[in-house]
Amino acid sequence: AVGFYDGSKDGAVRFYDSQLRVKNWYGTFDSGCVDSISFACKEKQVSEPDSDVKAIPAQSTLTAEPFIVTDFTISTGESIICHVPARTNQVKKLLQEHDDAVKAIDTHPINNYIALGSYCGLLKIWDYVEKTEIKSRAFGLGNEITAMNYDKVGEFLAVGFYDGSKDGAVRFYDSQLRVKNWYGTFDSGCVDSISFACKEKQVSEPDSDVKAIPAQSTLTAEPFIVTDFTISTGESIICHVPARTNQVKKLLQEHDDAVKAIDTHPINNYIALGSYCGLLKIWDYVEKTEIKSRAFGLGNEITAMNYDKVGEFLAVGFYDGTILILDSVTLETTPGGEFSHAKALITQLAFSHDSIFLAATDLDDTTTLIKRTSDSDHDWSYIGRNKAHYKSIVNIIFGIALDSNVPRLLTLGMDRNLVEYDILNSTEDNLIVMSTDKIEQSATPVSCAWYPPINKEHFLLVANSEYKYKLLNATTKRCRKTLLGPTHGSHIQKIVNLAYPEDKHYIAFITEDKIGMTALPLDGNPHNTTALLAHCDGASNIVACPRSRFLFTVGGKVCRMWEVKPEVLHATAALGGAGLTPFYQLLEGGEDGPLAKEMEEYFYYSQMRSQSVATTDHRKVGQHVLLEEVPNIMRALGFYPTELQVQDMINEVKFSQYVETGKTVSEIDLETLIKLYCNHRPVFGLPLFKVYDAFETLAGADGEGRIDRGLLLSLLQNKGEHISEPELAEYLASLLELYGGATNKEDKMAAVSPAEAASTLERVLPEVIDADMFTGHVLGFMPATVTE
């Protein structure tokens, strides 16, 4: 019998057989969550009178066999005690009078008694037929009653206590609630439940056994005869307690705190799990058996783990900055394998491809490098540390230098910097930075991985906070391609590679609460991606098994195992259409909508512009426009790229065939333009709230979002992608329609000179400008509710 709680007042009890197949259920009880369940002692047999047999309910199965079970009693989170006749769903409320929550109940195996224990230390024996109190005892605050169970003959009542420390205890009381014996301390937290073995110990056993039976804690010191029992504790530990001794045997220990660190063995079907309770476990995820475990104890929170590439070592990072390198079989620390140079939580660990180097990052935004040595006394030695980032490091990754076997070490930070280290020339206490490259302008990078070798060019794949993938050249670190990423509620948190036979490659990822998968090569097609809800309270990590058959995610205290079936993803992608169909679906109105028609019109208008709008010569209409026209088309469509984004778009097309042909591209067709627009434009349109945030920042705390005109013009000319004074005058004059109907530069200059434009700007722009005036009057945006 299993009690469930769904967050409402509707608690329920379901019955399962030994194969965990549901047989029946009772509910809802409308009394809150079910805290405990206790069965009556009398078994109902099928040999009862016919009238009774007919009243026995059927199992919730196809065979509908009689469901035979005794009546039972439950306690709920609202301190209500209910009696449930097994043959009906008519719940009978017995009692609701405790001042504190009733945590533990049990029914006497012979009499009509029920024992009740509460958090305030009150123990009561109640006759649930006569509705009278038989006996009670108050142990006082600080003696929380957490578990309770009668022995098989009802002679003793075992009560579990918790005093706020790790020392849970079990005491035995007789029918008058006088203590007879106790077992403790267990040093495993509060006792949550107690269960007795089924075999009764009889006094008629051999004399040698009787002598071994412990005495009661009374003046008469009579033999204390009780069966062995098992307890579960608040630290997720299951212990077996032989009644004749106080030697507690730990049967099982599970994680009772958040699981943050996971990694899969590179060869065997093993997964390592580490949690904040200091427990490290190795599981065979195929056989579903525990291989090995090691408890580091409370205060040793495990925050990161990583196997080396051959599975010989397992590196473990802790909350206090300690790094341990363990033997992956015994889980014992290797000689010289303990390092305490970091003073903050270890966030990530990574081994090089040859298992010679180990790198770690911590919450102090610092990178630590450790190297394997040939010293027989110390397998590993410390190289150095470097604080190359000024914001959190989101990824640490080893690679291999082109045309060599030399390892490369890179870190990616929220400061938008990609840092590469010179690990071969680094000496003790001196980790050398080889290069630092800023790879983002406004977005924040969130994860990275090496792009599989499906192209002649080698790439580093980066996911950012604006729902985009970026392919960076592995050598120059320059952006070679920008692609639309998954848009499933939140941006990507982490990506991992999945490799399959027959040159099939995929990327798995997690968002805030989902797990997903994308087929490669990346092209921005949203139908090549699928995602499922993984963890309602947030996913924190993802790893793949060596053959990419399974994925593992963790969130809170839960680790989930997912089977990967790429054929489902391919079927979904096929349903989405081929060619430009998926990209037309990304445009407002689809292929026949106004935006698609507008793009086509701008495309052909750009050909006219390149041939001069005012010419009377015969025009040549082709299938391509010059790359220089791409920024104008994008802005006409309502996408206003920065100069860096313009350069990335032009370079993406210009060098798209360079590796294969050695030639650059100078023109773009309509199909490529549509894909370029869908991949580069903001996912959620123009974010006006950023303009308001910028004014708040530039104005300062006392500026109330208002900026002096001179300061604003100065910032536009000198900060960021600065604009020259003539350009600024031209742009603002165009926005404020000072040029009338002039379109080309010559007509604009004839209409208004730069000097006249500058003086006119001082007249039309107020001395103090706020975000509303700038977006509405200058930029000409329609009034809108600005929300983030």
Secondary structure as GFF3:
##gff-version 3
##sequence-region A 1 788
A	DSSP	beta_strand	2	4	.	.	.	ID=ss1
A	DSSP	beta_strand	12	16	.	.	.	ID=ss2
A	DSSP	beta_strand	22	27	.	.	.	ID=ss3
A	DSSP	beta_strand	34	39	.	.	.	ID=ss4
A	DSSP	alpha_helix	50	55	.	.	.	ID=ss5
A	DSSP	beta_strand	72	76	.	.	.	ID=ss6
A	DSSP	beta_strand	81	84	.	.	.	ID=ss7
A	DSSP	beta_strand	92	95	.	.	.	ID=ss8
A	DSSP	beta_strand	102	107	.	.	.	ID=ss9
A	DSSP	beta_strand	113	118	.	.	.	ID=ss10
A	DSSP	beta_strand	122	127	.	.	.	ID=ss11
A	DSSP	beta_strand	132	138	.	.	.	ID=ss12
A	DSSP	beta_strand	144	150	.	.	.	ID=ss13
A	DSSP	beta_strand	157	162	.	.	.	ID=ss14
A	DSSP	beta_strand	169	173	.	.	.	ID=ss15
A	DSSP	beta_strand	179	183	.	.	.	ID=ss16
A	DSSP	beta_strand	191	196	.	.	.	ID=ss17
A	DSSP	alpha_helix	207	212	.	.	.	ID=ss18
A	DSSP	beta_strand	229	233	.	.	.	ID=ss19
A	DSSP	beta_strand	237	241	.	.	.	ID=ss20
A	DSSP	beta_strand	249	253	.	.	.	ID=ss21
A	DSSP	beta_strand	259	264	.	.	.	ID=ss22
A	DSSP	beta_strand	270	275	.	.	.	ID=ss23
A	DSSP	beta_strand	279	284	.	.	.	ID=ss24
A	DSSP	beta_strand	289	295	.	.	.	ID=ss25
A	DSSP	beta_strand	302	307	.	.	.	ID=ss26
A	DSSP	beta_strand	313	318	.	.	.	ID=ss27
A	DSSP	beta_strand	323	327	.	.	.	ID=ss28
A	DSSP	beta_strand	333	339	.	.	.	ID=ss29
A	DSSP	beta_strand	346	351	.	.	.	ID=ss30
A	DSSP	beta_strand	357	362	.	.	.	ID=ss31
A	DSSP	beta_strand	367	372	.	.	.	ID=ss32
A	DSSP	beta_strand	380	386	.	.	.	ID=ss33
A	DSSP	beta_strand	393	400	.	.	.	ID=ss34
A	DSSP	beta_strand	407	413	.	.	.	ID=ss35
A	DSSP	beta_strand	417	427	.	.	.	ID=ss36
A	DSSP	beta_strand	430	438	.	.	.	ID=ss37
A	DSSP	beta_strand	445	450	.	.	.	ID=ss38
A	DSSP	beta_strand	459	464	.	.	.	ID=ss39
A	DSSP	beta_strand	468	473	.	.	.	ID=ss40
A	DSSP	beta_strand	479	484	.	.	.	ID=ss41
A	DSSP	beta_strand	494	500	.	.	.	ID=ss42
A	DSSP	beta_strand	504	510	.	.	.	ID=ss43
A	DSSP	beta_strand	514	519	.	.	.	ID=ss44
A	DSSP	three_ten_helix	526	528	.	.	.	ID=ss45
A	DSSP	beta_strand	529	533	.	.	.	ID=ss46
A	DSSP	beta_strand	541	544	.	.	.	ID=ss47
A	DSSP	beta_strand	550	555	.	.	.	ID=ss48
A	DSSP	beta_strand	558	563	.	.	.	ID=ss49
A	DSSP	alpha_helix	566	575	.	.	.	ID=ss50
A	DSSP	alpha_helix	581	584	.	.	.	ID=ss51
A	DSSP	alpha_helix	594	610	.	.	.	ID=ss52
A	DSSP	beta_strand	624	626	.	.	.	ID=ss53
A	DSSP	three_ten_helix	627	629	.	.	.	ID=ss54
A	DSSP	alpha_helix	630	636	.	.	.	ID=ss55
A	DSSP	alpha_helix	643	654	.	.	.	ID=ss56
A	DSSP	alpha_helix	658	661	.	.	.	ID=ss57
A	DSSP	beta_strand	667	669	.	.	.	ID=ss58
A	DSSP	alpha_helix	670	680	.	.	.	ID=ss59
A	DSSP	alpha_helix	688	699	.	.	.	ID=ss60
A	DSSP	beta_strand	706	708	.	.	.	ID=ss61
A	DSSP	alpha_helix	709	718	.	.	.	ID=ss62
A	DSSP	alpha_helix	725	735	.	.	.	ID=ss63
A	DSSP	alpha_helix	745	751	.	.	.	ID=ss64
A	DSSP	alpha_helix	754	764	.	.	.	ID=ss65
A	DSSP	beta_strand	768	770	.	.	.	ID=ss66
A	DSSP	alpha_helix	771	773	.	.	.	ID=ss67
A	DSSP	pi_helix	774	778	.	.	.	ID=ss68
###
